[in-house]
Amino acid sequence: MTERYAGGFTVKGWHALVALAVVIGYAGYRYHSARVGANPALMKSVRVQLMGEYAHHELGGLKQAIGTRDPRTIQDHVDTVKGLDSIRFTDVEARRGAGDKVFVRARIEVDGKPPPDDRAPVRYFLFRHSLVGGWRFIREASPREFRWAWLF
């Protein structure tokens, strides 16, 4: 059986130390530069996304309440929908990913209470930024993606 050259290269000696230092330095730079401040325009985009989700959730309940014709239940749902304007972030952190990706972690309160849907009060999002369109919601992210954003 003959061996074939599979490509690649080998670094030995002091060249290996220099290469290792460069890799560690680049990883440190990416990790350090991944943390970005909470941009007001980005936070507005997160708030709009959440308002849409919560309103969709509450309007389904409002539709059912109208079917029951119970004024108290209807008023409770209307008050909840009105309270969606008061989405507050008690803790926000954003981390830059590769290119124009930004991962956001937000701890959310709505009208001083936990969010109206059954999701956790801490949510993770992936946004992209363009000069023409501004911040655009892509999808929900996972805590793992947020922690390792500097790699992606």
C-alpha positions as CSV (number, residue, x, y, z in Angstrom):
1,M,0.0,0.0,0.0
2,T,1.4,3.4,-0.9
3,E,1.0,6.5,1.2
4,R,-0.3,9.6,-0.4
5,Y,0.4,13.2,0.6
6,A,-2.7,14.6,2.1
7,G,-1.7,18.2,2.0
8,G,-1.3,20.6,5.0
9,F,1.9,21.7,6.6
10,T,3.9,21.2,9.8
11,V,5.3,23.9,12.0
12,K,8.1,23.1,14.3
13,G,10.5,24.9,16.7
14,W,10.3,28.6,17.2
15,H,7.9,29.0,14.3
16,A,5.3,26.9,16.2
17,L,5.6,29.3,19.2
18,V,5.1,32.3,16.9
19,A,2.1,30.7,15.3
20,L,0.6,29.8,18.6
21,A,1.2,33.4,19.9
22,V,-0.6,34.8,16.8
23,V,-3.5,32.4,17.2
24,I,-3.9,33.2,20.9
25,G,-3.5,36.9,20.3
26,Y,-6.2,36.9,17.6
27,A,-8.6,34.9,19.7
28,G,-8.0,37.3,22.6
29,Y,-8.7,40.3,20.3
30,R,-11.9,38.7,19.0
31,Y,-13.1,37.9,22.5
32,H,-12.4,41.4,23.8
33,S,-13.8,43.3,20.8
34,A,-17.0,41.1,20.8
35,R,-18.6,43.1,23.7
36,V,-20.5,46.1,22.4
37,G,-22.6,48.6,24.1
38,A,-26.4,48.6,24.2
39,N,-27.1,50.7,21.1
40,P,-30.5,52.6,21.5
41,A,-31.5,51.7,17.9
42,L,-30.8,48.0,18.6
43,M,-32.8,48.1,21.8
44,K,-35.7,49.7,20.0
45,S,-35.6,46.9,17.4
46,V,-35.6,44.3,20.3
47,R,-38.5,46.1,21.9
48,V,-40.5,46.2,18.6
49,Q,-39.9,42.4,18.1
50,L,-41.1,41.6,21.6
51,M,-44.1,43.9,21.4
52,G,-45.1,42.0,18.2
53,E,-44.7,38.6,19.9
54,Y,-46.6,39.6,23.0
55,A,-49.4,41.3,21.2
56,H,-49.9,38.3,19.0
57,H,-50.1,36.1,22.1
58,E,-52.5,38.4,23.9
59,L,-54.7,39.1,20.9
60,G,-55.5,35.4,20.7
61,G,-56.7,35.5,24.4
62,L,-58.6,38.7,23.6
63,K,-60.4,37.0,20.8
64,Q,-61.5,34.1,23.1
65,A,-62.5,36.6,25.8
66,I,-64.8,38.5,23.3
67,G,-66.3,35.1,22.5
68,T,-67.3,34.7,26.2
69,R,-68.7,38.2,26.3
70,D,-67.4,38.7,29.9
71,P,-66.5,42.4,30.3
72,R,-64.0,41.8,33.1
73,T,-62.0,39.2,31.1
74,I,-62.1,41.5,28.0
75,Q,-60.9,44.4,30.1
76,D,-58.0,42.4,31.6
77,H,-56.8,41.4,28.1
78,V,-57.1,45.0,26.8
79,D,-55.1,46.3,29.8
80,T,-52.4,43.7,29.1
81,V,-52.2,44.8,25.5
82,K,-52.0,48.4,26.6
83,G,-49.2,47.5,29.0
84,L,-47.0,46.2,26.2
85,D,-45.8,49.7,25.7
86,S,-44.0,49.4,29.0
87,I,-41.5,46.7,28.1
88,R,-38.4,47.3,30.2
89,F,-35.0,45.7,30.0
90,T,-33.5,45.2,33.4
91,D,-30.3,43.8,32.0
92,V,-29.1,43.9,28.5
93,E,-25.8,42.8,26.9
94,A,-24.8,42.7,23.2
95,R,-22.0,40.8,21.7
96,R,-20.7,41.1,18.1
97,G,-20.4,38.0,16.0
98,A,-18.8,37.6,12.6
99,G,-19.6,40.2,10.0
100,D,-22.7,42.2,10.8
101,K,-24.2,39.8,13.4
102,V,-25.0,40.9,16.9
103,F,-26.2,38.6,19.6
104,V,-28.4,40.2,22.3
105,R,-29.2,38.9,25.8
106,A,-32.1,40.7,27.5
107,R,-33.9,40.3,30.8
108,I,-37.4,41.5,30.2
109,E,-40.2,42.9,32.3
110,V,-43.6,44.0,31.0
111,D,-45.4,46.6,33.1
112,G,-43.2,45.5,36.1
113,K,-44.2,41.8,35.8
114,P,-42.8,38.8,34.0
115,P,-43.6,38.6,30.2
116,P,-47.2,37.7,29.4
117,D,-46.3,34.6,27.4
118,D,-44.9,31.4,29.0
119,R,-41.3,32.1,27.9
120,A,-38.4,32.8,30.3
121,P,-37.8,36.4,31.2
122,V,-34.2,36.1,29.8
123,R,-34.2,35.9,26.0
124,Y,-31.5,35.7,23.4
125,F,-31.7,37.3,19.9
126,L,-29.7,37.5,16.7
127,F,-29.8,40.7,14.8
128,R,-28.0,42.0,11.7
129,H,-27.2,45.6,10.8
130,S,-27.2,47.2,7.4
131,L,-26.6,50.8,6.6
132,V,-29.8,51.0,4.5
133,G,-32.2,49.0,6.7
134,G,-30.8,49.4,10.2
135,W,-31.2,46.6,12.7
136,R,-33.1,43.6,11.5
137,F,-34.2,40.6,13.6
138,I,-33.0,37.3,12.2
139,R,-34.0,34.7,14.8
140,E,-33.9,33.8,18.4
141,A,-30.5,32.6,19.6
142,S,-29.4,30.2,22.2
143,P,-27.4,31.0,25.3
144,R,-24.5,29.0,23.9
145,E,-24.4,31.1,20.7
146,F,-24.5,34.2,22.8
147,R,-21.6,33.0,25.0
148,W,-19.5,32.0,22.0
149,A,-20.5,34.9,19.7
150,W,-16.9,35.9,19.3
151,L,-16.2,32.7,17.4
152,F,-19.1,32.9,15.0
